[in-house]
Amino acid sequence: MTRRRKTRTRQEWEEADLRAWDEFSRRLEAAESMGDALALYASTPPPDSPGRRYYSNLGFFLQSFDVPGGSDYDERAMYLRFVKKLDDSGALKPGAGRKVRDKLRRSMEA
């Protein structure tokens, strides 16, 4: 007998995505270092999982310190706060944090 794969309804998917966002955002807000952010990225859920895009966006951001195309205002605001933490701790080259923050702010205004 074959088992039918349970598929999620749109509402179930949205609720799961919201739970994933809550966990992701809580963990990124708590990140104090690049190591913390990389550990968060290392916990990326499998493909086609709710919340996967947040981790993918984070990976892109950590690699290039550029604005991920699929990110929204809230994600960019978190990246902005994270870069400020890195800059305040001296983890970034002088002036680099300001440039990244300026780029994020411009993208948030667009």
Phi and psi in radians as a Rosetta constraint file:
Dihedral C 1 N 2 CA 2 C 2 CIRCULARHARMONIC -1.529 0.35
Dihedral N 2 CA 2 C 2 N 3 CIRCULARHARMONIC 2.526 0.35
Dihedral C 2 N 3 CA 3 C 3 CIRCULARHARMONIC -1.664 0.35
Dihedral N 3 CA 3 C 3 N 4 CIRCULARHARMONIC 2.407 0.35
Dihedral C 3 N 4 CA 4 C 4 CIRCULARHARMONIC -1.455 0.35
Dihedral N 4 CA 4 C 4 N 5 CIRCULARHARMONIC 2.335 0.35
Dihedral C 4 N 5 CA 5 C 5 CIRCULARHARMONIC -1.321 0.35
Dihedral N 5 CA 5 C 5 N 6 CIRCULARHARMONIC 2.273 0.35
Dihedral C 5 N 6 CA 6 C 6 CIRCULARHARMONIC -1.356 0.35
Dihedral N 6 CA 6 C 6 N 7 CIRCULARHARMONIC 2.183 0.35
Dihedral C 6 N 7 CA 7 C 7 CIRCULARHARMONIC -1.825 0.35
Dihedral N 7 CA 7 C 7 N 8 CIRCULARHARMONIC 2.612 0.35
Dihedral C 7 N 8 CA 8 C 8 CIRCULARHARMONIC -1.486 0.35
Dihedral N 8 CA 8 C 8 N 9 CIRCULARHARMONIC 2.501 0.35
Dihedral C 8 N 9 CA 9 C 9 CIRCULARHARMONIC -1.333 0.35
Dihedral N 9 CA 9 C 9 N 10 CIRCULARHARMONIC 2.905 0.35
Dihedral C 9 N 10 CA 10 C 10 CIRCULARHARMONIC -1.015 0.35
Dihedral N 10 CA 10 C 10 N 11 CIRCULARHARMONIC -0.741 0.35
Dihedral C 10 N 11 CA 11 C 11 CIRCULARHARMONIC -1.140 0.35
Dihedral N 11 CA 11 C 11 N 12 CIRCULARHARMONIC -0.730 0.35
Dihedral C 11 N 12 CA 12 C 12 CIRCULARHARMONIC -1.106 0.35
Dihedral N 12 CA 12 C 12 N 13 CIRCULARHARMONIC -0.708 0.35
Dihedral C 12 N 13 CA 13 C 13 CIRCULARHARMONIC -1.111 0.35
Dihedral N 13 CA 13 C 13 N 14 CIRCULARHARMONIC -0.793 0.35
Dihedral C 13 N 14 CA 14 C 14 CIRCULARHARMONIC -1.098 0.35
Dihedral N 14 CA 14 C 14 N 15 CIRCULARHARMONIC -0.700 0.35
Dihedral C 14 N 15 CA 15 C 15 CIRCULARHARMONIC -1.155 0.35
Dihedral N 15 CA 15 C 15 N 16 CIRCULARHARMONIC -0.721 0.35
Dihedral C 15 N 16 CA 16 C 16 CIRCULARHARMONIC -1.139 0.35
Dihedral N 16 CA 16 C 16 N 17 CIRCULARHARMONIC -0.683 0.35
Dihedral C 16 N 17 CA 17 C 17 CIRCULARHARMONIC -1.140 0.35
Dihedral N 17 CA 17 C 17 N 18 CIRCULARHARMONIC -0.686 0.35
Dihedral C 17 N 18 CA 18 C 18 CIRCULARHARMONIC -1.128 0.35
Dihedral N 18 CA 18 C 18 N 19 CIRCULARHARMONIC -0.725 0.35
Dihedral C 18 N 19 CA 19 C 19 CIRCULARHARMONIC -1.104 0.35
Dihedral N 19 CA 19 C 19 N 20 CIRCULARHARMONIC -0.724 0.35
Dihedral C 19 N 20 CA 20 C 20 CIRCULARHARMONIC -1.103 0.35
Dihedral N 20 CA 20 C 20 N 21 CIRCULARHARMONIC -0.725 0.35
Dihedral C 20 N 21 CA 21 C 21 CIRCULARHARMONIC -1.084 0.35
Dihedral N 21 CA 21 C 21 N 22 CIRCULARHARMONIC -0.758 0.35
Dihedral C 21 N 22 CA 22 C 22 CIRCULARHARMONIC -1.032 0.35
Dihedral N 22 CA 22 C 22 N 23 CIRCULARHARMONIC -0.790 0.35
Dihedral C 22 N 23 CA 23 C 23 CIRCULARHARMONIC -1.185 0.35
Dihedral N 23 CA 23 C 23 N 24 CIRCULARHARMONIC -0.810 0.35
Dihedral C 23 N 24 CA 24 C 24 CIRCULARHARMONIC -1.037 0.35
Dihedral N 24 CA 24 C 24 N 25 CIRCULARHARMONIC -0.861 0.35
Dihedral C 24 N 25 CA 25 C 25 CIRCULARHARMONIC -1.148 0.35
Dihedral N 25 CA 25 C 25 N 26 CIRCULARHARMONIC -0.654 0.35
Dihedral C 25 N 26 CA 26 C 26 CIRCULARHARMONIC -1.087 0.35
Dihedral N 26 CA 26 C 26 N 27 CIRCULARHARMONIC -0.754 0.35
Dihedral C 26 N 27 CA 27 C 27 CIRCULARHARMONIC -1.239 0.35
Dihedral N 27 CA 27 C 27 N 28 CIRCULARHARMONIC -0.667 0.35
Dihedral C 27 N 28 CA 28 C 28 CIRCULARHARMONIC -1.220 0.35
Dihedral N 28 CA 28 C 28 N 29 CIRCULARHARMONIC -0.660 0.35
Dihedral C 28 N 29 CA 29 C 29 CIRCULARHARMONIC -1.092 0.35
Dihedral N 29 CA 29 C 29 N 30 CIRCULARHARMONIC -0.564 0.35
Dihedral C 29 N 30 CA 30 C 30 CIRCULARHARMONIC -1.409 0.35
Dihedral N 30 CA 30 C 30 N 31 CIRCULARHARMONIC -0.280 0.35
Dihedral C 30 N 31 CA 31 C 31 CIRCULARHARMONIC -1.114 0.35
Dihedral N 31 CA 31 C 31 N 32 CIRCULARHARMONIC 2.272 0.35
Dihedral C 31 N 32 CA 32 C 32 CIRCULARHARMONIC -1.946 0.35
Dihedral N 32 CA 32 C 32 N 33 CIRCULARHARMONIC -0.213 0.35
Dihedral C 32 N 33 CA 33 C 33 CIRCULARHARMONIC -2.538 0.35
Dihedral N 33 CA 33 C 33 N 34 CIRCULARHARMONIC 2.955 0.35
Dihedral C 33 N 34 CA 34 C 34 CIRCULARHARMONIC -1.085 0.35
Dihedral N 34 CA 34 C 34 N 35 CIRCULARHARMONIC -0.650 0.35
Dihedral C 34 N 35 CA 35 C 35 CIRCULARHARMONIC -1.052 0.35
Dihedral N 35 CA 35 C 35 N 36 CIRCULARHARMONIC -0.716 0.35
Dihedral C 35 N 36 CA 36 C 36 CIRCULARHARMONIC -1.099 0.35
Dihedral N 36 CA 36 C 36 N 37 CIRCULARHARMONIC -0.764 0.35
Dihedral C 36 N 37 CA 37 C 37 CIRCULARHARMONIC -1.174 0.35
Dihedral N 37 CA 37 C 37 N 38 CIRCULARHARMONIC -0.677 0.35
Dihedral C 37 N 38 CA 38 C 38 CIRCULARHARMONIC -1.178 0.35
Dihedral N 38 CA 38 C 38 N 39 CIRCULARHARMONIC -0.615 0.35
Dihedral C 38 N 39 CA 39 C 39 CIRCULARHARMONIC -1.143 0.35
Dihedral N 39 CA 39 C 39 N 40 CIRCULARHARMONIC -0.686 0.35
Dihedral C 39 N 40 CA 40 C 40 CIRCULARHARMONIC -1.086 0.35
Dihedral N 40 CA 40 C 40 N 41 CIRCULARHARMONIC -0.808 0.35
Dihedral C 40 N 41 CA 41 C 41 CIRCULARHARMONIC -1.074 0.35
Dihedral N 41 CA 41 C 41 N 42 CIRCULARHARMONIC -0.637 0.35
Dihedral C 41 N 42 CA 42 C 42 CIRCULARHARMONIC -1.123 0.35
Dihedral N 42 CA 42 C 42 N 43 CIRCULARHARMONIC -0.323 0.35
Dihedral C 42 N 43 CA 43 C 43 CIRCULARHARMONIC -1.639 0.35
Dihedral N 43 CA 43 C 43 N 44 CIRCULARHARMONIC 0.385 0.35
Dihedral C 43 N 44 CA 44 C 44 CIRCULARHARMONIC -0.953 0.35
Dihedral N 44 CA 44 C 44 N 45 CIRCULARHARMONIC 2.279 0.35
Dihedral C 44 N 45 CA 45 C 45 CIRCULARHARMONIC -1.172 0.35
Dihedral N 45 CA 45 C 45 N 46 CIRCULARHARMONIC 2.844 0.35
Dihedral C 45 N 46 CA 46 C 46 CIRCULARHARMONIC -1.108 0.35
Dihedral N 46 CA 46 C 46 N 47 CIRCULARHARMONIC 2.832 0.35
Dihedral C 46 N 47 CA 47 C 47 CIRCULARHARMONIC -0.936 0.35
Dihedral N 47 CA 47 C 47 N 48 CIRCULARHARMONIC 2.604 0.35
Dihedral C 47 N 48 CA 48 C 48 CIRCULARHARMONIC 1.135 0.35
Dihedral N 48 CA 48 C 48 N 49 CIRCULARHARMONIC 0.350 0.35
Dihedral C 48 N 49 CA 49 C 49 CIRCULARHARMONIC -1.708 0.35
Dihedral N 49 CA 49 C 49 N 50 CIRCULARHARMONIC 2.596 0.35
Dihedral C 49 N 50 CA 50 C 50 CIRCULARHARMONIC -1.013 0.35
Dihedral N 50 CA 50 C 50 N 51 CIRCULARHARMONIC 2.386 0.35
Dihedral C 50 N 51 CA 51 C 51 CIRCULARHARMONIC 1.500 0.35
Dihedral N 51 CA 51 C 51 N 52 CIRCULARHARMONIC -0.134 0.35
Dihedral C 51 N 52 CA 52 C 52 CIRCULARHARMONIC -0.958 0.35
Dihedral N 52 CA 52 C 52 N 53 CIRCULARHARMONIC -0.654 0.35
Dihedral C 52 N 53 CA 53 C 53 CIRCULARHARMONIC -1.092 0.35
Dihedral N 53 CA 53 C 53 N 54 CIRCULARHARMONIC -0.571 0.35
Dihedral C 53 N 54 CA 54 C 54 CIRCULARHARMONIC -1.116 0.35
Dihedral N 54 CA 54 C 54 N 55 CIRCULARHARMONIC -0.715 0.35
Dihedral C 54 N 55 CA 55 C 55 CIRCULARHARMONIC -1.220 0.35
Dihedral N 55 CA 55 C 55 N 56 CIRCULARHARMONIC -0.686 0.35
Dihedral C 55 N 56 CA 56 C 56 CIRCULARHARMONIC -1.088 0.35
Dihedral N 56 CA 56 C 56 N 57 CIRCULARHARMONIC -0.773 0.35
Dihedral C 56 N 57 CA 57 C 57 CIRCULARHARMONIC -1.077 0.35
Dihedral N 57 CA 57 C 57 N 58 CIRCULARHARMONIC -0.726 0.35
Dihedral C 57 N 58 CA 58 C 58 CIRCULARHARMONIC -1.087 0.35
Dihedral N 58 CA 58 C 58 N 59 CIRCULARHARMONIC -0.767 0.35
Dihedral C 58 N 59 CA 59 C 59 CIRCULARHARMONIC -1.030 0.35
Dihedral N 59 CA 59 C 59 N 60 CIRCULARHARMONIC -0.761 0.35
Dihedral C 59 N 60 CA 60 C 60 CIRCULARHARMONIC -1.077 0.35
Dihedral N 60 CA 60 C 60 N 61 CIRCULARHARMONIC -0.805 0.35
Dihedral C 60 N 61 CA 61 C 61 CIRCULARHARMONIC -1.079 0.35
Dihedral N 61 CA 61 C 61 N 62 CIRCULARHARMONIC -0.791 0.35
Dihedral C 61 N 62 CA 62 C 62 CIRCULARHARMONIC -1.157 0.35
Dihedral N 62 CA 62 C 62 N 63 CIRCULARHARMONIC -0.526 0.35
Dihedral C 62 N 63 CA 63 C 63 CIRCULARHARMONIC -1.321 0.35
Dihedral N 63 CA 63 C 63 N 64 CIRCULARHARMONIC -0.664 0.35
Dihedral C 63 N 64 CA 64 C 64 CIRCULARHARMONIC -2.091 0.35
Dihedral N 64 CA 64 C 64 N 65 CIRCULARHARMONIC -0.192 0.35
Dihedral C 64 N 65 CA 65 C 65 CIRCULARHARMONIC 0.881 0.35
Dihedral N 65 CA 65 C 65 N 66 CIRCULARHARMONIC 0.660 0.35
Dihedral C 65 N 66 CA 66 C 66 CIRCULARHARMONIC -2.054 0.35
Dihedral N 66 CA 66 C 66 N 67 CIRCULARHARMONIC 2.811 0.35
Dihedral C 66 N 67 CA 67 C 67 CIRCULARHARMONIC -1.286 0.35
Dihedral N 67 CA 67 C 67 N 68 CIRCULARHARMONIC 2.096 0.35
Dihedral C 67 N 68 CA 68 C 68 CIRCULARHARMONIC -1.171 0.35
Dihedral N 68 CA 68 C 68 N 69 CIRCULARHARMONIC 2.312 0.35
Dihedral C 68 N 69 CA 69 C 69 CIRCULARHARMONIC -1.034 0.35
Dihedral N 69 CA 69 C 69 N 70 CIRCULARHARMONIC -0.574 0.35
Dihedral C 69 N 70 CA 70 C 70 CIRCULARHARMONIC -1.558 0.35
Dihedral N 70 CA 70 C 70 N 71 CIRCULARHARMONIC 0.092 0.35
Dihedral C 70 N 71 CA 71 C 71 CIRCULARHARMONIC -1.450 0.35
Dihedral N 71 CA 71 C 71 N 72 CIRCULARHARMONIC 2.683 0.35
Dihedral C 71 N 72 CA 72 C 72 CIRCULARHARMONIC -1.881 0.35
Dihedral N 72 CA 72 C 72 N 73 CIRCULARHARMONIC -3.113 0.35
Dihedral C 72 N 73 CA 73 C 73 CIRCULARHARMONIC -0.995 0.35
Dihedral N 73 CA 73 C 73 N 74 CIRCULARHARMONIC -0.788 0.35
Dihedral C 73 N 74 CA 74 C 74 CIRCULARHARMONIC -1.118 0.35
Dihedral N 74 CA 74 C 74 N 75 CIRCULARHARMONIC -0.716 0.35
Dihedral C 74 N 75 CA 75 C 75 CIRCULARHARMONIC -1.090 0.35
Dihedral N 75 CA 75 C 75 N 76 CIRCULARHARMONIC -0.807 0.35
Dihedral C 75 N 76 CA 76 C 76 CIRCULARHARMONIC -1.093 0.35
Dihedral N 76 CA 76 C 76 N 77 CIRCULARHARMONIC -0.638 0.35
Dihedral C 76 N 77 CA 77 C 77 CIRCULARHARMONIC -1.120 0.35
Dihedral N 77 CA 77 C 77 N 78 CIRCULARHARMONIC -0.654 0.35
Dihedral C 77 N 78 CA 78 C 78 CIRCULARHARMONIC -1.200 0.35
Dihedral N 78 CA 78 C 78 N 79 CIRCULARHARMONIC -0.710 0.35
Dihedral C 78 N 79 CA 79 C 79 CIRCULARHARMONIC -1.076 0.35
Dihedral N 79 CA 79 C 79 N 80 CIRCULARHARMONIC -0.673 0.35
Dihedral C 79 N 80 CA 80 C 80 CIRCULARHARMONIC -1.046 0.35
Dihedral N 80 CA 80 C 80 N 81 CIRCULARHARMONIC -0.846 0.35
Dihedral C 80 N 81 CA 81 C 81 CIRCULARHARMONIC -1.133 0.35
Dihedral N 81 CA 81 C 81 N 82 CIRCULARHARMONIC -0.669 0.35
Dihedral C 81 N 82 CA 82 C 82 CIRCULARHARMONIC -1.126 0.35
Dihedral N 82 CA 82 C 82 N 83 CIRCULARHARMONIC -0.781 0.35
Dihedral C 82 N 83 CA 83 C 83 CIRCULARHARMONIC -1.097 0.35
Dihedral N 83 CA 83 C 83 N 84 CIRCULARHARMONIC -0.649 0.35
Dihedral C 83 N 84 CA 84 C 84 CIRCULARHARMONIC -1.081 0.35
Dihedral N 84 CA 84 C 84 N 85 CIRCULARHARMONIC -0.746 0.35
Dihedral C 84 N 85 CA 85 C 85 CIRCULARHARMONIC -1.048 0.35
Dihedral N 85 CA 85 C 85 N 86 CIRCULARHARMONIC -0.797 0.35
Dihedral C 85 N 86 CA 86 C 86 CIRCULARHARMONIC -1.081 0.35
Dihedral N 86 CA 86 C 86 N 87 CIRCULARHARMONIC -0.774 0.35
Dihedral C 86 N 87 CA 87 C 87 CIRCULARHARMONIC -1.132 0.35
Dihedral N 87 CA 87 C 87 N 88 CIRCULARHARMONIC -0.791 0.35
Dihedral C 87 N 88 CA 88 C 88 CIRCULARHARMONIC -1.075 0.35
Dihedral N 88 CA 88 C 88 N 89 CIRCULARHARMONIC -0.551 0.35
Dihedral C 88 N 89 CA 89 C 89 CIRCULARHARMONIC -1.467 0.35
Dihedral N 89 CA 89 C 89 N 90 CIRCULARHARMONIC -0.107 0.35
Dihedral C 89 N 90 CA 90 C 90 CIRCULARHARMONIC 1.475 0.35
Dihedral N 90 CA 90 C 90 N 91 CIRCULARHARMONIC 0.239 0.35
Dihedral C 90 N 91 CA 91 C 91 CIRCULARHARMONIC -1.355 0.35
Dihedral N 91 CA 91 C 91 N 92 CIRCULARHARMONIC -0.231 0.35
Dihedral C 91 N 92 CA 92 C 92 CIRCULARHARMONIC -1.946 0.35
Dihedral N 92 CA 92 C 92 N 93 CIRCULARHARMONIC 2.727 0.35
Dihedral C 92 N 93 CA 93 C 93 CIRCULARHARMONIC -1.105 0.35
Dihedral N 93 CA 93 C 93 N 94 CIRCULARHARMONIC 2.599 0.35
Dihedral C 93 N 94 CA 94 C 94 CIRCULARHARMONIC -0.960 0.35
Dihedral N 94 CA 94 C 94 N 95 CIRCULARHARMONIC 2.254 0.35
Dihedral C 94 N 95 CA 95 C 95 CIRCULARHARMONIC 1.544 0.35
Dihedral N 95 CA 95 C 95 N 96 CIRCULARHARMONIC -0.346 0.35
Dihedral C 95 N 96 CA 96 C 96 CIRCULARHARMONIC -1.180 0.35
Dihedral N 96 CA 96 C 96 N 97 CIRCULARHARMONIC -0.738 0.35
Dihedral C 96 N 97 CA 97 C 97 CIRCULARHARMONIC -1.069 0.35
Dihedral N 97 CA 97 C 97 N 98 CIRCULARHARMONIC -0.722 0.35
Dihedral C 97 N 98 CA 98 C 98 CIRCULARHARMONIC -1.081 0.35
Dihedral N 98 CA 98 C 98 N 99 CIRCULARHARMONIC -0.742 0.35
Dihedral C 98 N 99 CA 99 C 99 CIRCULARHARMONIC -1.103 0.35
Dihedral N 99 CA 99 C 99 N 100 CIRCULARHARMONIC -0.756 0.35
Dihedral C 99 N 100 CA 100 C 100 CIRCULARHARMONIC -1.154 0.35
Dihedral N 100 CA 100 C 100 N 101 CIRCULARHARMONIC -0.761 0.35
Dihedral C 100 N 101 CA 101 C 101 CIRCULARHARMONIC -1.103 0.35
Dihedral N 101 CA 101 C 101 N 102 CIRCULARHARMONIC -0.715 0.35
Dihedral C 101 N 102 CA 102 C 102 CIRCULARHARMONIC -1.072 0.35
Dihedral N 102 CA 102 C 102 N 103 CIRCULARHARMONIC -0.737 0.35
Dihedral C 102 N 103 CA 103 C 103 CIRCULARHARMONIC -1.112 0.35
Dihedral N 103 CA 103 C 103 N 104 CIRCULARHARMONIC -0.740 0.35
Dihedral C 103 N 104 CA 104 C 104 CIRCULARHARMONIC -1.121 0.35
Dihedral N 104 CA 104 C 104 N 105 CIRCULARHARMONIC -0.769 0.35
Dihedral C 104 N 105 CA 105 C 105 CIRCULARHARMONIC -1.073 0.35
Dihedral N 105 CA 105 C 105 N 106 CIRCULARHARMONIC -0.760 0.35
Dihedral C 105 N 106 CA 106 C 106 CIRCULARHARMONIC -1.057 0.35
Dihedral N 106 CA 106 C 106 N 107 CIRCULARHARMONIC -0.713 0.35
Dihedral C 106 N 107 CA 107 C 107 CIRCULARHARMONIC -1.183 0.35
Dihedral N 107 CA 107 C 107 N 108 CIRCULARHARMONIC -0.519 0.35
Dihedral C 107 N 108 CA 108 C 108 CIRCULARHARMONIC -1.323 0.35
Dihedral N 108 CA 108 C 108 N 109 CIRCULARHARMONIC -0.445 0.35
Dihedral C 108 N 109 CA 109 C 109 CIRCULARHARMONIC -1.425 0.35
Dihedral N 109 CA 109 C 109 N 110 CIRCULARHARMONIC -0.399 0.35
